């Protein structure tokens, strides 16, 4: 009986001696029988149990699933590695992350003109609303837009008036041509000189008005377009000072400010 107890104690001691090792379980479930020497915030240093006098190996914590120490204590690195996106992203996650990196979100959209409407971000303004916006937010751009608007109005007034004079002149010349009358006593033809005078009197201002309207309209519309650039250059908050970057990582969305 004593002999059996001795043999049992001997076998238990041998088993415990053989179990006096740490087991590092990698993320791919590969176990490493080792003697853990040091655990740092970023890595684990160990020696192989089969060669304790051999070299010291180093592996990153993010590559480890758990460590089972010789005393039975278990240390898990699963939650920790899940937050370390640089090490644990799957190929699919890495592809998504790369495709979404540096996607810039403009904090302050620029002003633009699209299909006759003034657009600022998701806000669309007509001419009157745009003028009020510049008046409140950018006086220098408002002056440029206001002066351009006045020239455009004058240009259209001149153009319409000139066109009206041109129509009147055309009617007068047609009337003059139709007023031909043969004067039998003198043997010559007579015409309505009043219609001729009216035609000339209305043709001259028509030419002057239409000629003046062209540069007024051209410079007026140009000034209104330049008001957009003035606002973007001098009054709009500058996106170039910093931008907001949206990055999609394995554990969610990340925001970063770049100055």
NORVEN-V921053 format. One record per residue. RES is the residue in three letters. SS is DSSP state (alpha for helix, beta for strand, coil for the rest). BURIAL is # if it has 9 or more other ideal C-beta (glycine too) atoms within 8 Angstrom, else .. Layout:
res: {RES:RES}
ss: {SS:SS}
burial: {BURIAL:BURIAL}
This chain:
res: {UNK:UNK:UNK:UNK:UNK:UNK:UNK:UNK:UNK:UNK:UNK:UNK:UNK:UNK:UNK:UNK:UNK:UNK:UNK:UNK:UNK:UNK:UNK:UNK:UNK:UNK:UNK:UNK:UNK:UNK:UNK:UNK:UNK:UNK:UNK:UNK:UNK:UNK:UNK:UNK:UNK:UNK:UNK:UNK:UNK:UNK:UNK:UNK:UNK:UNK:UNK:UNK:UNK:UNK:UNK:UNK:UNK:UNK:UNK:UNK:UNK:UNK:UNK:UNK:UNK:UNK:UNK:UNK:UNK:UNK:UNK:UNK:UNK:UNK:UNK:UNK:UNK:UNK:UNK:UNK:UNK:UNK:UNK:UNK:UNK:UNK:UNK:UNK:UNK:UNK:UNK:UNK:UNK:UNK:UNK:UNK:UNK:UNK:UNK:UNK:UNK:UNK:UNK:UNK:UNK:UNK:UNK:UNK:UNK:UNK:UNK:UNK:UNK:UNK:UNK:UNK:UNK:UNK:UNK:UNK:UNK:UNK:UNK:UNK:UNK:UNK:UNK:UNK:UNK:UNK:UNK:UNK:UNK:UNK:UNK:UNK:UNK:UNK:UNK:UNK:UNK:UNK:UNK:UNK:UNK:UNK:UNK:UNK:UNK:UNK:UNK:UNK:UNK:UNK:UNK:UNK:UNK:UNK:UNK:UNK:UNK:UNK:UNK:UNK:UNK:UNK:UNK:UNK:UNK:UNK:UNK:UNK:UNK:UNK:UNK:UNK:UNK:UNK:UNK:UNK:UNK:UNK:UNK:UNK:UNK:UNK:UNK:UNK:UNK:UNK:UNK:UNK:UNK:UNK:UNK:UNK:UNK:UNK:UNK:UNK:UNK:UNK:UNK:UNK:UNK:UNK:UNK:UNK:UNK:UNK:UNK:UNK:UNK:UNK:UNK:UNK:UNK:UNK:UNK:UNK:UNK:UNK:UNK:UNK:UNK:UNK:UNK:UNK:UNK:UNK:UNK:UNK:UNK:UNK:UNK:UNK:UNK:UNK:UNK:UNK:UNK:UNK:UNK:UNK:UNK:UNK:UNK:UNK:UNK:UNK:UNK:UNK:UNK:UNK:UNK:UNK:UNK:UNK:UNK}
ss: {coil:alpha:alpha:alpha:alpha:alpha:alpha:alpha:alpha:alpha:alpha:alpha:alpha:alpha:alpha:alpha:alpha:alpha:coil:coil:coil:beta:beta:beta:beta:beta:coil:coil:coil:coil:beta:beta:beta:beta:beta:beta:beta:beta:beta:coil:coil:coil:beta:beta:beta:beta:beta:beta:coil:coil:coil:coil:coil:coil:coil:coil:beta:beta:beta:beta:alpha:alpha:alpha:beta:beta:beta:beta:beta:coil:coil:coil:coil:coil:beta:beta:beta:coil:alpha:alpha:alpha:alpha:alpha:alpha:coil:alpha:alpha:alpha:alpha:coil:coil:alpha:alpha:alpha:alpha:alpha:alpha:alpha:alpha:alpha:alpha:coil:coil:beta:beta:beta:coil:coil:coil:coil:coil:beta:beta:beta:beta:coil:coil:beta:beta:beta:beta:coil:coil:beta:beta:beta:coil:alpha:alpha:alpha:alpha:alpha:alpha:alpha:alpha:alpha:alpha:alpha:coil:alpha:alpha:alpha:alpha:alpha:alpha:alpha:alpha:alpha:alpha:alpha:alpha:alpha:alpha:alpha:alpha:alpha:alpha:alpha:alpha:alpha:alpha:alpha:alpha:alpha:alpha:alpha:alpha:alpha:alpha:alpha:alpha:alpha:alpha:alpha:alpha:alpha:alpha:alpha:alpha:coil:coil:beta:beta:beta:coil:coil:coil:coil:beta:beta:beta:coil:coil:alpha:alpha:alpha:alpha:alpha:alpha:alpha:alpha:alpha:alpha:alpha:alpha:alpha:alpha:alpha:alpha:alpha:alpha:alpha:alpha:alpha:alpha:alpha:alpha:alpha:alpha:alpha:alpha:alpha:alpha:alpha:alpha:alpha:alpha:alpha:alpha:alpha:alpha:alpha:alpha:alpha:alpha:alpha:coil:coil:coil:coil:coil:coil:coil:beta:beta:beta:beta:beta:beta:beta:coil:coil:beta:beta:beta:beta:beta:beta:beta:coil}
burial: {.:.:.:.:.:.:.:.:.:.:.:.:.:.:.:.:.:.:.:.:#:#:#:#:#:#:.:.:.:.:.:#:#:#:#:#:.:.:.:.:.:.:.:#:#:#:#:#:#:.:.:.:.:.:.:.:#:.:#:#:#:#:#:#:#:#:#:#:#:.:.:.:.:.:.:.:#:.:.:#:#:.:.:#:#:.:#:#:#:.:.:.:#:#:.:#:#:.:.:#:#:.:.:.:.:.:.:.:.:.:#:.:#:.:.:.:#:#:#:#:.:.:.:.:#:.:.:.:#:#:#:.:#:#:.:.:.:#:.:#:#:#:.:#:#:#:#:#:#:#:#:#:#:#:#:#:.:#:#:.:#:#:#:#:#:#:.:#:#:#:.:#:#:.:#:#:.:.:#:.:.:.:#:.:.:.:.:.:.:.:#:.:.:.:#:#:.:#:#:#:.:#:#:.:#:#:#:#:#:#:.:#:#:#:.:#:#:.:#:#:#:#:#:#:#:#:#:#:.:#:#:#:.:#:#:#:.:.:#:.:.:.:#:#:#:#:#:#:#:#:.:.:.:.:.:.:.:.:.}
